[in-house]
Amino acid sequence: MPRSKDGTSKYTSKQERKADHIAEAYEEKGVSKKEAEARAWATVNKQDGGGKNPGGSGRKKSK
């Protein structure tokens, strides 16, 4: 799981739990632990649109 050094995370605890659950399912199917974790975070990012706080100091996206 991606974590910064000071203990803060750009992901919510719900997103982290979801990634753990998805990774466990991949591991049960025979995927390596490293690949399962990568696929799990890719899935969470795709479903939820990434972390909880947008990075950078740019302007807001217009809709």
C-alpha positions in Angstrom: 0.0 0.0 0.0 1.3 3.5 -0.8 2.1 5.4 2.4 4.0 8.6 3.0 6.7 8.8 5.7 4.7 11.0 8.1 1.8 8.6 8.4 -0.7 10.5 6.2 -2.2 8.8 3.2 -3.9 10.2 0.1 -6.3 7.3 0.4 -9.2 6.9 2.8 -9.4 4.0 5.1 -12.3 2.6 3.0 -10.2 2.7 -0.1 -7.3 0.9 1.7 -9.7 -1.8 2.9 -11.1 -2.2 -0.6 -7.6 -2.6 -2.0 -6.7 -5.2 0.6 -9.8 -7.2 -0.2 -9.2 -7.1 -3.9 -5.5 -8.0 -3.5 -6.5 -11.0 -1.3 -8.9 -12.2 -4.0 -6.2 -12.0 -6.7 -3.8 -13.9 -4.5 -6.4 -16.7 -4.0 -6.5 -17.0 -7.8 -2.7 -17.6 -7.9 -1.4 -14.1 -8.8 1.8 -13.1 -7.0 1.5 -10.8 -4.0 3.3 -7.9 -5.7 1.1 -8.1 -8.9 -2.1 -8.6 -6.8 -1.3 -5.4 -4.9 -0.6 -3.4 -8.1 -3.9 -4.6 -9.7 -5.8 -3.9 -6.5 -4.6 -0.2 -6.4 -5.2 0.2 -10.1 -8.8 -1.0 -9.6 -9.4 1.3 -6.6 -8.0 4.3 -8.6 -10.2 3.4 -11.6 -13.3 3.1 -9.5 -12.8 6.0 -7.1 -10.8 8.4 -9.2 -7.6 8.2 -7.1 -6.9 9.5 -3.7 -9.1 11.8 -1.5 -7.2 15.1 -2.1 -6.1 16.4 -5.4 -2.5 17.2 -5.6 -0.8 20.3 -7.0 -1.6 24.0 -6.8 -3.2 24.4 -10.1 -6.7 25.7 -10.9 -9.8 23.7 -10.5 -11.0 21.8 -13.6 -13.9 23.4 -15.3 -16.9 21.1 -15.9 
